[in-house]
Amino acid sequence: MNDVWTYLSQNQSTVLDALQQHVVLAVLPLLIGVVVALPVGYLGVRYGWLYHPILNVSGLIYSIPSLAVFVALPYVLGTKILSPVNIVVALALYTVALMARTVADGLRSVDPTLTEAATAMGYKRTRRLLEVELPLAAPVILAGVRVAAVSNISLVSVGALLGVGGLGALFTRGFQLFYTAPIIVGIVLSIALAAVADLLIVLFQRAVTPWTRAVKGA
């Protein structure tokens, strides 16, 4: 344990830089992926014939090993192998693959009588989606966001094998030097980051879906 504290005191800026990069590389593709997945998932519900193709393509994308995607993207995008863009694009693809089905399933879980009632009250399709369907589907969708957030935080570390991996760089440095302190620091911070991200999403869900607490209380 003394080695860990010694390493932290001597490499504070390095650890903070790695943590900051890890947060950016995990959160940015999460936001991009969710924004893209929302209309994709909606299309799967709006046009039923698209639902299963979206599921199949999403499953196929998510099954591709992350390291293979990280290596292949520079040739596809024309970026450098060490560019953080590769990590962001790859994790955004994984987020879309994970969230597209979640969004579709969340919207499909909405009670049809509620959407029919909204339509009878004069709600147009867009207003009904934004004010009725998405709020009611939010618990399912945000559960998927929690999974995607934790998944992204873990996958960012794989990028360290290519020289861009946030806290993963501490793992590779520790293995190269046969020094456990940076490995322990990287593991602890990765777990803490995943826990904080999950907590923030849960708090956000509680804030935007207050009726779920009322139902549970009843």
N, C-alpha and C positions, 0 to 999 in steps of 0.2 A: 504493500500500500504506500510505503514511503516513496518508492520509485514513481508511482503515479503522481503524487503531489509534487515531487521534484520535476517530473516531466512537464506538468502543467505550469509550474512557476517559471520554467525556463523556455517554454514554447507557447505561451499564452496567446500571442498574436497569431501564430500558425494555426492553433486550434480554433480560435475565433473566426479566422478567415475560412477555414474548412467548414465550420458550422454554418456560416453565412452563405457560402456557396451551396451547401447541401439544401438549405431552406429554399433558396431561389430555384435550384434545379428540381426540387420536388413540388413546390407550390405552383410555379408558373405553368408547367404542363398540366397540372390538375385543373387549374382555372380554364385553360384553353380546351382541355378535353371535355369538361362539363358543358361549356358553352356550345361546343360542336355536337355533343351527345344529345342535348335537349331537343333540337329540331329533328335529328336522326331518329331518336326514340319516338317522337311525336308522329313522324311519317309512318313508322311501323304500326302505330295504332290507327292513324287516320286512313291508311290504305292497308287493309289486312293482309293482302298478298305480299307485302314487303316485310312482314314481321319475321317469318322464318328465314328468308335470305339474310336479313340483318343479323339475326342470331347466329347463323352459320358463318358469315364473314367475320363477325366479332369473335366468335370462338376460335376461328382459324388464326386471326391476328394475335390473340392473346396466348395462343399455344406456341408461338415462335419464341425461341430462347432470346432473352434480352441482349446477351453479348453478341449474338449473330446480327441482330438489328443494329446495334451500335457500330459494328464493323461495316455493315453494308450501306448504311445511310450516307457516309461521305461520298461514295461513288454515285449514289442516286441524287443527292443534293448538290454535289460539287463543293462540299465544305472540306476543311482540313480534318484529319483524323482526331486531332486534339480539340476541336471546336465544341464548346458547350451546347451549340445548336443541335448537334446530333443527339445528345441526351434529352433535350427538351422535346424535340420532335418525336423521338422514340417513346418517351413516357406519355406524351400527349396521345399517341396512337393507342397505347395500352389503356389509357384512361377512357378514350372513346369506346374502345372495344368492350371494356367492362361496364361503362355507364349507359351505353345505348340500350342494352337489354334491361337494365335497371329502370331507366326512364320509361321505357315501353311497358314494363310490368307494373310500374307504379301508376301510370295513367290507366292501364287496364283494370287496376284494382278499385278504381273509383266506382261507387255505386251508380249504375245507369239511371236510377230514379232521380238522383240529385242533379245529374246533367240535364235530364229531361225537364226537371222543375226549373232549372236556370233558363233553359230555352223557352219554356212557357212564360217566364217572367220577362222575356224580351232580350236576353243576353245573346249577342252575336257570337260566332265561333271563337274569335280571338279573345274577346272579353271573358267568355266562359272558360277558355283555357287558362288565362292568366289569373282570374279571380276565383275560380271554382276548382277546376281539375288539378292544376299544379299545386295549389295549397293542400288539397286533400291527398295528393300523391307525394307530398314532401317527405313524410316519414320514411317511405320506401326509397325514395331517391337519395335522401341524405344518408341512409344506411349504406347505400352503394358508394357515396362520396367518402364515408369513413374507411371503407375497405380500400378504395382507390388511393386515398391519402397515405395510409400505412404501407400499401404496396409500393407507391412511388418512393417513399422514404427509404425503403429497403433496397429497391432497384437502383437508386442513385449510386449506391456504394459499388455496384458492379462496374460502373464507368471508371472507377479508379484503375482498373486493369488497362485502360486506354489512356490514363493520365488525367482524367477529369471525373472526379467522383466524390467531391466534398469530403465527408468524414471517412469515406472509403480509402482516401489517401493515407489516413493514419494506420489503417489495416496493412496496406502494402508496405508502408515504411517500417512498421513493426516486424513484419515477416522478413523483410530484406535485412534488417539489423539484428534479427533474433532478439528483439526487445519487446516485452509484453506490455509495457506501460502505454504506448500509443494505441495498441489494440484494445486494451481495457477502456481507455478514454473514448475511443471511437464507438465501442459497443454501448457503453453507458449513455453517451450523448445521443446515439441513434434511437435507443429505447425511450429515452426521455423525450426526444423530439416527436416520436410516434405517439407517445402518451399525451403530450400537450396538444398535438394536432387533433387527436381523437376527442379530447375534452372540449376543445374550442368548437368543433363541429356539433357535439352534443349540446353545448350551451346555445349555439346558434339555432339548432333545431327546437329547443325548448322555447326560444324567444319567438320563432316564427310560427310555431304550432301550439299555442297555449291551450287549445281545445282538447288536445290529447291528454293533458294533465287533468283536465276537468272530467273527462270520460273515465280515466283510471281512478280518480277520486270517488266518482259516483259508484 
